[in-house]
């Protein structure tokens, strides 16, 4: 920016700049803020800024694991006012999630009150709940007062907050994380802490360890709600190797014997992040829609533990087959997508492998160890300097007392006095490994720190025993300092120390801990038997009746189709045919879409039935053209009122969803006219102009979907009806009197496809329809 632009901005004038640059710069700023300070976790401590600030604020409030609870409103208020200037609702939601043992594998907040449940209920308001830190959360912040990490000013510069937590365990993988940034996202599964520490220790022993070898210690995720992971080991390995993948997770179930041959299935663990109440609703919907006819009922008998009861429709049902169908049709089986996108060193977003995340954590622990050791050495140096002054004072106690008693400025007098050299050390300089002498002044003189410490001594400390204790403390500190100096000079000792610290965490919070045992099991998914739908339904005869207004029902048994049936006022019969409960019924709509109904799912014959539009997504302004029974291997002739059509196999007409399947393409006001079963070798087409055309069936193409080809050419009007027949048998129809007429010599109407045809023979029905 030029000096002139600076002057313009200093006077508050408007500066013109291209819109693309203005928007681009501002959006980039927003994107970077979202990525760096909101959505992605840090690979070192596994926390997002909001979680880090919550834990730090709770630490500042002294909410230790053994202390008392404080109102959540107080905590979220302090976080918002001191460190995180965002909505208190968002802060409280983030804190509540850290307390939910069904959301995080190792809760970092100990909540008291209603913090939500696995059913999906929200936590109570922050004024009703209380919280404190957990013991594991305290280990995340161990060393904050020992210069373990950097601090930065808070948003208004009045306080300081940690840039990252010291993190005594790999929290990122232990508790997982999820977030959506700008142009990127993250989704990391929780893991077992005991296994993670074993994996870290294995990596410390062999830095070049492979992901395959790491999986001997970390076989896969460990979800808070348990469940069974059915993903093959090869897929898990690929996910850990690339940082992207997915895990199939199923509910844990068992068979409960009820006696006398009766049994039921009990679900004891559900997949991660599945709301139990929504799962029950979905299972009830499956029963209502009869998507899994083997299932008769579902009940929720859960108390503190999950207990969902599934009742089979019959005793002879195979439980494995039933569960296989439920895994396909409900959230009893889910897929957790893994995307290990994290911030490396808090700066660079990167999709990391399992090894890279563990390496980032271990490197962070090494940095923390070095900084804490250096901080401890500084504290030891300061204390040793004080101890040297104390011992000099004891060796010259009478002179020190005289100076303090009679001198006007005892501090300066103590510092000016020559004490005849420093005290003898119990340890050698080599053992002490100090870079400089303890005393800050000349030899035999006291430093300002030493003089101040002597002046602040209590009178009751002036005894012989105190001198002995000071010498013992001095020797102990000198030995400790020598050990810390050796530690800082040796990489091997540093990694060994880190391994020991991890082992201490493992002993305290590993598998021997009440919450430390693995919850998610591993199993082979197996082959889910593809059971035909018909095999799951009891086969019974029904009579399907559909009215003109689209109300459909199924009467039990095969009743007389000519028998009179009841309909709503203004309505009447349209379709009636015999079928079975296992049949698929194909509904042909005017817009060329085909819908599939199952005979067993049709409403019973009592009453007027139900509107078919509630069962399929049939538009209100679209009428039904035809209803046919699906028979595998059959072929049909489909045609539009525009005179276009083709041959299609029955398998191409079956729709898998309520939205149906578009088979016949209709445009410019045309609509679906017919769907007729192929029975012969020729096609007879009659138009609204009563002209009849007969041509060989082989001239029609067989297609899966589309507009088709021209059947008959019209100047005015369109297609009225079409039928297939055997030319050798002739063409038959019923005349207006109800008598069957036939025409065996059709040479007059034979012609190529797409011709205009000739007038229909005498006695042809006035409605221009063959049947």
ZADRENGU-335595 format. One line per field, with one value per residue (C-alpha): residue number from 1; residue in one letter; x negated, y, z negated. Coordinates in steps of 0.5 Angstrom, whole numbers, m for minus. Example, Ala and Ser with C-alpha at 12.3 -4.5 7.8 and 13.67 -1.06 7.14 Angstrom:
// residues 2
pos: [1|2]
code: [A|S]
xx: [m25|m27]
yy: [m9|m2]
zz: [m16|m14]
// end
This chain:
// residues 771
pos: [1|2|3|4|5|6|7|8|9|10|11|12|13|14|15|16|17|18|19|20|21|22|23|24|25|26|27|28|29|30|31|32|33|34|35|36|37|38|39|40|41|42|43|44|45|46|47|48|49|50|51|52|53|54|55|56|57|58|59|60|61|62|63|64|65|66|67|68|69|70|71|72|73|74|75|76|77|78|79|80|81|82|83|84|85|86|87|88|89|90|91|92|93|94|95|96|97|98|99|100|101|102|103|104|105|106|107|108|109|110|111|112|113|114|115|116|117|118|119|120|121|122|123|124|125|126|127|128|129|130|131|132|133|134|135|136|137|138|139|140|141|142|143|144|145|146|147|148|149|150|151|152|153|154|155|156|157|158|159|160|161|162|163|164|165|166|167|168|169|170|171|172|173|174|175|176|177|178|179|180|181|182|183|184|185|186|187|188|189|190|191|192|193|194|195|196|197|198|199|200|201|202|203|204|205|206|207|208|209|210|211|212|213|214|215|216|217|218|219|220|221|222|223|224|225|226|227|228|229|230|231|232|233|234|235|236|237|238|239|240|241|242|243|244|245|246|247|248|249|250|251|252|253|254|255|256|257|258|259|260|261|262|263|264|265|266|267|268|269|270|271|272|273|274|275|276|277|278|279|280|281|282|283|284|285|286|287|288|289|290|291|292|293|294|295|296|297|298|299|300|301|302|303|304|305|306|307|308|309|310|311|312|313|314|315|316|317|318|319|320|321|322|323|324|325|326|327|328|329|330|331|332|333|334|335|336|337|338|339|340|341|342|343|344|345|346|347|348|349|350|351|352|353|354|355|356|357|358|359|360|361|362|363|364|365|366|367|368|369|370|371|372|373|374|375|376|377|378|379|380|381|382|383|384|385|386|387|388|389|390|391|392|393|394|395|396|397|398|399|400|401|402|403|404|405|406|407|408|409|410|411|412|413|414|415|416|417|418|419|420|421|422|423|424|425|426|427|428|429|430|431|432|433|434|435|436|437|438|439|440|441|442|443|444|445|446|447|448|449|450|451|452|453|454|455|456|457|458|459|460|461|462|463|464|465|466|467|468|469|470|471|472|473|474|475|476|477|478|479|480|481|482|483|484|485|486|487|488|489|490|491|492|493|494|495|496|497|498|499|500|501|502|503|504|505|506|507|508|509|510|511|512|513|514|515|516|517|518|519|520|521|522|523|524|525|526|527|528|529|530|531|532|533|534|535|536|537|538|539|540|541|542|543|544|545|546|547|548|549|550|551|552|553|554|555|556|557|558|559|560|561|562|563|564|565|566|567|568|569|570|571|572|573|574|575|576|577|578|579|580|581|582|583|584|585|586|587|588|589|590|591|592|593|594|595|596|597|598|599|600|601|602|603|604|605|606|607|608|609|610|611|612|613|614|615|616|617|618|619|620|621|622|623|624|625|626|627|628|629|630|631|632|633|634|635|636|637|638|639|640|641|642|643|644|645|646|647|648|649|650|651|652|653|654|655|656|657|658|659|660|661|662|663|664|665|666|667|668|669|670|671|672|673|674|675|676|677|678|679|680|681|682|683|684|685|686|687|688|689|690|691|692|693|694|695|696|697|698|699|700|701|702|703|704|705|706|707|708|709|710|711|712|713|714|715|716|717|718|719|720|721|722|723|724|725|726|727|728|729|730|731|732|733|734|735|736|737|738|739|740|741|742|743|744|745|746|747|748|749|750|751|752|753|754|755|756|757|758|759|760|761|762|763|764|765|766|767|768|769|770|771]
code: [X|X|X|X|X|X|X|X|X|X|X|X|X|X|X|X|X|X|X|X|X|X|X|X|X|X|X|X|X|X|X|X|X|X|X|X|X|X|X|X|X|X|X|X|X|X|X|X|X|X|X|X|X|X|X|X|X|X|X|X|X|X|X|X|X|X|X|X|X|X|X|X|X|X|X|X|X|X|X|X|X|X|X|X|X|X|X|X|X|X|X|X|X|X|X|X|X|X|X|X|X|X|X|X|X|X|X|X|X|X|X|X|X|X|X|X|X|X|X|X|X|X|X|X|X|X|X|X|X|X|X|X|X|X|X|X|X|X|X|X|X|X|X|X|X|X|X|X|X|X|X|X|X|X|X|X|X|X|X|X|X|X|X|X|X|X|X|X|X|X|X|X|X|X|X|X|X|X|X|X|X|X|X|X|X|X|X|X|X|X|X|X|X|X|X|X|X|X|X|X|X|X|X|X|X|X|X|X|X|X|X|X|X|X|X|X|X|X|X|X|X|X|X|X|X|X|X|X|X|X|X|X|X|X|X|X|X|X|X|X|X|X|X|X|X|X|X|X|X|X|X|X|X|X|X|X|X|X|X|X|X|X|X|X|X|X|X|X|X|X|X|X|X|X|X|X|X|X|X|X|X|X|X|X|X|X|X|X|X|X|X|X|X|X|X|X|X|X|X|X|X|X|X|X|X|X|X|X|X|X|X|X|X|X|X|X|X|X|X|X|X|X|X|X|X|X|X|X|X|X|X|X|X|X|X|X|X|X|X|X|X|X|X|X|X|X|X|X|X|X|X|X|X|X|X|X|X|X|X|X|X|X|X|X|X|X|X|X|X|X|X|X|X|X|X|X|X|X|X|X|X|X|X|X|X|X|X|X|X|X|X|X|X|X|X|X|X|X|X|X|X|X|X|X|X|X|X|X|X|X|X|X|X|X|X|X|X|X|X|X|X|X|X|X|X|X|X|X|X|X|X|X|X|X|X|X|X|X|X|X|X|X|X|X|X|X|X|X|X|X|X|X|X|X|X|X|X|X|X|X|X|X|X|X|X|X|X|X|X|X|X|X|X|X|X|X|X|X|X|X|X|X|X|X|X|X|X|X|X|X|X|X|X|X|X|X|X|X|X|X|X|X|X|X|X|X|X|X|X|X|X|X|X|X|X|X|X|X|X|X|X|X|X|X|X|X|X|X|X|X|X|X|X|X|X|X|X|X|X|X|X|X|X|X|X|X|X|X|X|X|X|X|X|X|X|X|X|X|X|X|X|X|X|X|X|X|X|X|X|X|X|X|X|X|X|X|X|X|X|X|X|X|X|X|X|X|X|X|X|X|X|X|X|X|X|X|X|X|X|X|X|X|X|X|X|X|X|X|X|X|X|X|X|X|X|X|X|X|X|X|X|X|X|X|X|X|X|X|X|X|X|X|X|X|X|X|X|X|X|X|X|X|X|X|X|X|X|X|X|X|X|X|X|X|X|X|X|X|X|X|X|X|X|X|X|X|X|X|X|X|X|X|X|X|X|X|X|X|X|X|X|X|X|X|X|X|X|X|X|X|X|X|X|X|X|X|X|X|X|X|X|X|X|X|X|X|X|X|X|X|X|X|X|X|X|X|X|X|X|X|X|X|X|X|X|X|X|X|X|X|X|X|X|X|X|X|X|X|X|X|X|X|X|X|X|X|X|X|X|X|X|X|X|X|X|X|X|X|X|X|X|X|X|X|X|X|X|X|X|X|X]
xx: [0|m3|m4|2|7|4|6|13|14|12|17|22|24|27|22|24|21|24|29|26|20|24|28|22|18|24|26|19|18|25|22|16|19|24|19|13|18|24|25|19|15|8|4|0|6|12|16|19|19|25|24|17|20|25|20|16|21|23|16|16|22|19|24|20|22|22|25|32|36|38|44|43|46|40|35|38|38|31|29|33|31|23|21|27|31|37|44|44|49|44|39|43|45|37|36|42|40|33|37|42|39|43|39|32|28|25|29|25|30|34|41|46|53|57|52|56|56|55|63|61|64|60|57|60|59|52|55|58|51|45|38|31|24|23|17|15|16|11|6|7|5|m1|m7|m3|m7|m13|m14|m12|m9|m8|m3|0|5|12|17|16|9|11|9|5|7|3|2|2|3|m3|2|m1|3|5|11|13|13|16|22|22|25|29|30|32|28|27|25|23|26|24|27|22|25|23|18|16|11|8|7|4|m1|m3|m4|m8|m13|m14|m15|m20|m24|m23|m22|m22|m16|m11|m3|m2|m7|m3|3|1|2|7|12|17|22|25|32|35|42|38|41|37|32|33|28|23|16|13|18|16|9|10|14|9|3|7|11|17|22|28|30|36|39|45|49|48|53|55|61|65|68|76|77|82|78|79|74|72|66|63|59|54|49|51|46|43|46|53|59|62|69|68|66|72|77|73|74|82|82|79|84|90|88|86|79|77|83|79|79|85|84|79|79|74|73|66|65|57|55|58|63|67|72|73|79|79|85|84|80|77|74|66|64|58|62|66|60|57|64|64|56|58|64|63|57|56|50|47|40|35|31|24|21|15|14|10|6|m1|m5|1|0|1|7|5|8|4|3|3|m5|m5|0|m4|m10|m7|m5|m12|m16|m11|m12|m20|m19|m15|m20|m26|m23|m20|m27|m30|m25|m27|m34|m33|m29|m35|m40|m36|m35|m42|m44|m40|m42|m50|m48|m44|m50|m55|m50|m51|m58|m58|m52|m55|m57|m51|m47|m51|m50|m42|m42|m46|m47|m42|m42|m43|m42|m48|m52|m51|m53|m59|m62|m68|m66|m73|m71|m65|m63|m66|m61|m60|m59|m65|m64|m64|m58|m54|m55|m54|m56|m58|m59|m53|m55|m53|m58|m66|m68|m67|m61|m54|m49|m43|m38|m42|m42|m35|m34|m38|m34|m28|m30|m26|m29|m27|m31|m38|m40|m45|m40|m38|m45|m45|m38|m41|m47|m43|m38|m44|m47|m40|m39|m46|m45|m38|m41|m47|m41|m37|m43|m45|m38|m38|m45|m42|m37|m37|m35|m30|m26|m27|m24|m18|m17|m17|m12|m7|m8|m6|1|2|2|6|11|10|14|14|17|25|26|20|22|23|31|31|30|28|31|32|38|39|44|51|55|59|66|71|77|82|79|80|87|93|96|103|108|111|116|113|118|116|121|122|119|113|116|113|114|113|118|117|117|119|126|131|128|135|138|140|135|136|133|133|138|136|131|132|128|122|117|119|115|112|106|102|98|91|93|90|95|93|97|96|97|99|92|88|86|87|88|87|92|92|98|97|96|103|108|113|120|124|126|124|117|112|110|104|101|99|95|91|89|95|96|103|104|102|107|106|105|105|103|100|97|89|87|80|78|84|84|88|90|90|93|95|101|96|95|88|86|82|81|78|77|81|74|73|80|79|77|73|76|82|80|81|77|78|78|82|80|86|86|90|97|96|98|97|102|101|97|99|96|92|96|95|91|95|97|104|104|111|111|116|118|120|114|111|104|101|94|88|86|79|79|80|73|72|70|69|72|73|78|78|80|86|91|96|96|102|104|109|110|106|105|111|109|104|104|99|102|100|102|104|109|112|114|120|124|131|137|141|146|141|140|133|131|125|121|116|114|111|107|111|108|101|95|89|88|90|95|102|106|113|120|121|126|133|136|129|131|133|128|122|120|118|120]
yy: [0|7|13|16|10|11|18|17|11|15|21|16|16|11|7|3|m4|m9|m13|m20|m18|m15|m21|m26|m23|m23|m30|m32|m29|m32|m39|m39|m37|m43|m48|m45|m43|m47|m53|m57|m60|m59|m66|m65|m64|m66|m60|m55|m48|m48|m54|m52|m45|m49|m54|m48|m44|m49|m50|m43|m44|m49|m54|m60|m68|m68|m61|m59|m57|m50|m48|m49|m42|m40|m44|m42|m35|m34|m38|m33|m27|m29|m33|m35|m29|m33|m35|m38|m43|m46|m46|m50|m55|m56|m57|m61|m66|m67|m69|m74|m81|m84|m78|m78|m84|m81|m75|m69|m66|m69|m67|m67|m66|m67|m67|m71|m78|m83|m82|m75|m71|m64|m63|m58|m51|m49|m46|m53|m57|m57|m59|m60|m63|m71|m74|m75|m68|m66|m70|m66|m59|m62|m58|m51|m47|m50|m47|m53|m49|m42|m38|m32|m26|m27|m24|m17|m17|m17|m25|m30|m37|m43|m44|m52|m56|m61|m67|m73|m78|m78|m75|m74|m81|m83|m78|m77|m71|m68|m61|m58|m52|m48|m53|m59|m63|m68|m74|m78|m84|m85|m91|m95|m91|m97|m99|m92|m92|m99|m97|m90|m95|m99|m93|m91|m97|m97|m91|m94|m99|m100|m99|m106|m107|m102|m105|m111|m106|m101|m106|m101|m95|m96|m93|m90|m94|m101|m104|m109|m107|m111|m108|m113|m111|m110|m104|m101|m102|m98|m92|m92|m91|m86|m82|m83|m89|m92|m97|m101|m102|m106|m107|m112|m117|m124|m129|m129|m136|m135|m142|m147|m145|m138|m133|m126|m122|m117|m111|m109|m104|m99|m96|m90|m83|m87|m84|m89|m86|m85|m92|m95|m90|m93|m100|m99|m95|m102|m106|m101|m101|m109|m108|m114|m118|m123|m117|m117|m112|m108|m105|m101|m104|m99|m97|m95|m100|m101|m106|m106|m112|m115|m120|m125|m126|m134|m138|m142|m135|m135|m130|m129|m128|m123|m119|m119|m116|m110|m109|m107|m103|m99|m96|m102|m102|m95|m93|m89|m84|m83|m77|m75|m68|m64|m58|m60|m56|m51|m48|m53|m57|m64|m71|m75|m83|m86|m86|m79|m77|m81|m78|m71|m73|m76|m70|m65|m69|m69|m61|m61|m65|m61|m54|m57|m60|m53|m49|m54|m53|m45|m46|m51|m46|m40|m45|m47|m40|m38|m44|m42|m36|m39|m43|m38|m34|m40|m40|m33|m33|m28|m23|m23|m22|m16|m13|m14|m11|m5|m3|2|m1|m9|m11|m7|m9|m16|m15|m11|m16|m21|m27|m31|m35|m40|m46|m53|m57|m64|m66|m64|m59|m65|m68|m61|m59|m52|m47|m42|m40|m40|m33|m28|m23|m23|m29|m29|m24|m25|m23|m19|m25|m29|m22|m22|m29|m28|m22|m26|m32|m34|m33|m40|m43|m41|m47|m53|m58|m53|m52|m60|m60|m54|m58|m64|m60|m57|m64|m67|m61|m61|m69|m67|m62|m66|m72|m66|m64|m71|m72|m65|m68|m75|m76|m83|m81|m77|m82|m87|m82|m80|m88|m88|m82|m86|m92|m89|m86|m93|m96|m91|m90|m97|m103|m104|m98|m98|m95|m97|m104|m104|m103|m105|m112|m114|m119|m122|m119|m125|m126|m123|m128|m125|m128|m126|m122|m127|m132|m127|m127|m132|m134|m132|m131|m124|m120|m113|m107|m100|m95|m89|m84|m89|m92|m99|m105|m112|m117|m124|m130|m130|m127|m126|m120|m119|m118|m111|m107|m101|m95|m87|m83|m80|m86|m93|m99|m98|m104|m111|m118|m124|m124|m127|m123|m125|m121|m115|m110|m105|m99|m95|m87|m83|m79|m86|m88|m95|m96|m102|m105|m111|m115|m116|m109|m107|m105|m110|m111|m108|m101|m97|m98|m92|m87|m90|m84|m85|m91|m88|m81|m81|m73|m71|m69|m75|m81|m89|m92|m99|m104|m111|m117|m117|m124|m125|m127|m123|m118|m112|m107|m100|m94|m86|m83|m79|m86|m88|m94|m100|m107|m108|m114|m114|m114|m107|m104|m106|m100|m100|m93|m90|m85|m90|m91|m87|m92|m89|m82|m77|m70|m64|m66|m74|m79|m86|m90|m97|m103|m110|m116|m119|m126|m126|m124|m118|m112|m108|m101|m97|m89|m84|m83|m91|m93|m100|m102|m109|m110|m115|m115|m116|m108|m106|m105|m108|m102|m101|m94|m88|m85|m91|m91|m89|m94|m91|m84|m79|m73|m71|m74|m80|m87|m90|m97|m103|m110|m116|m123|m129|m127|m134|m134|m127|m121|m121|m116|m115|m112|m107|m112|m116|m122|m124|m122|m124|m122|m128|m124|m118|m117|m111|m108|m111|m105|m103|m100|m92|m93|m89|m96|m96|m96|m101|m107|m106|m108|m105|m102|m95|m93|m96|m101|m108|m111]
zz: [0|2|m3|1|m1|m8|m9|m6|m11|m17|m15|m15|m7|m3|1|8|9|14|11|12|8|2|1|3|m3|m8|m6|m7|m14|m16|m13|m17|m23|m23|m21|m26|m32|m32|m28|m28|m34|m36|m34|m41|m46|m42|m44|m40|m43|m46|m50|m52|m55|m59|m62|m64|m66|m71|m73|m75|m79|m83|m81|m82|m82|m89|m90|m90|m84|m82|m78|m70|m69|m73|m69|m62|m64|m66|m60|m56|m60|m60|m54|m49|m47|m44|m46|m53|m50|m45|m51|m55|m50|m49|m56|m57|m51|m55|m61|m57|m58|m51|m47|m50|m51|m57|m60|m62|m66|m72|m71|m77|m74|m68|m62|m57|m55|m50|m48|m45|m51|m51|m58|m63|m63|m66|m72|m74|m73|m77|m74|m76|m73|m72|m75|m67|m65|m71|m68|m61|m65|m69|m68|m67|m72|m70|m64|m60|m54|m52|m54|m50|m51|m52|m47|m51|m53|m60|m62|m59|m56|m54|m47|m48|m54|m56|m55|m59|m55|m47|m48|m41|m39|m46|m46|m38|m35|m30|m26|m20|m18|m11|m5|m10|m16|m21|m24|m29|m33|m40|m42|m48|m53|m55|m48|m46|m51|m49|m42|m44|m48|m42|m38|m43|m42|m35|m31|m25|m27|m21|m22|m21|m28|m31|m30|m35|m40|m37|m34|m32|m35|m42|m42|m49|m47|m46|m40|m35|m30|m24|m19|m16|m19|m12|m12|m19|m17|m10|m14|m19|m14|m10|m15|m11|m12|m15|m20|m20|m27|m29|m36|m40|m41|m45|m45|m51|m52|m55|m55|m51|m45|m45|m45|m44|m42|m47|m44|m50|m46|m40|m35|m37|m36|m35|m39|m42|m42|m34|m33|m37|m32|m26|m28|m30|m23|m20|m23|m21|m14|m14|m11|m16|m16|m21|m26|m30|m36|m39|m46|m50|m57|m58|m65|m66|m61|m54|m54|m47|m46|m39|m38|m32|m29|m29|m34|m27|m25|m24|m29|m25|m19|m23|m25|m18|m15|m21|m20|m13|m14|m21|m25|m28|m24|m22|m18|m22|m17|m19|m17|m21|m19|m25|m26|m27|m32|m32|m25|m19|m18|m15|m14|m18|m19|m26|m26|m25|m30|m35|m33|m34|m41|m43|m40|m44|m51|m49|m49|m55|m59|m57|m59|m65|m67|m65|m69|m75|m74|m75|m81|m84|m82|m86|m92|m92|m92|m98|m102|m101|m104|m110|m111|m111|m116|m121|m120|m122|m126|m131|m126|m122|m129|m130|m123|m124|m131|m130|m123|m120|m113|m115|m108|m105|m110|m110|m102|m104|m109|m107|m110|m109|m103|m101|m105|m103|m99|m100|m93|m88|m82|m77|m81|m81|m74|m75|m69|m74|m82|m86|m89|m85|m88|m89|m93|m100|m99|m100|m94|m94|m94|m100|m104|m103|m105|m111|m113|m112|m117|m123|m130|m131|m125|m129|m132|m130|m127|m122|m119|m118|m115|m110|m108|m107|m103|m99|m97|m95|m90|m88|m86|m83|m79|m76|m74|m70|m67|m65|m62|m58|m55|m53|m48|m50|m57|m55|m51|m57|m62|m57|m57|m65|m65|m60|m64|m70|m67|m64|m71|m74|m68|m64|m63|m71|m72|m73|m66|m62|m60|m52|m50|m43|m41|m34|m30|m23|m19|m16|m10|m11|m7|m2|m3|2|m1|1|m4|m10|m8|m10|m3|m3|3|3|8|9|11|13|14|19|13|12|5|5|0|0|m1|m4|0|8|8|14|18|20|13|11|7|2|4|2|4|11|12|16|18|22|22|19|19|15|12|6|0|3|10|12|15|21|21|28|27|33|32|34|27|24|17|13|8|4|3|m5|m6|m3|m8|m10|m7|m12|m11|m4|m5|m4|1|5|5|m2|0|6|8|13|15|14|21|24|25|25|32|30|24|26|22|23|26|27|34|37|42|43|48|46|50|49|52|57|60|58|54|53|50|43|39|32|28|31|28|21|16|10|7|6|11|16|23|29|35|40|42|44|46|49|46|47|42|41|44|43|40|44|43|49|51|59|65|68|65|66|65|66|65|63|71|71|75|74|76|75|75|73|66|68|71|63|59|52|48|40|40|45|50|55|62|66|66|71|74|73|76|71|64|61|59|56|55|57|56|58|61|65|72|74|68|71|67|63|59|56|60|57|56|52|57|58|65|69|75|78|85|83|89|90|84|84|85|83|76|76|81|81|82|84|81|76|78|78|70|67|60|60|55|59|54|55|48]
// end
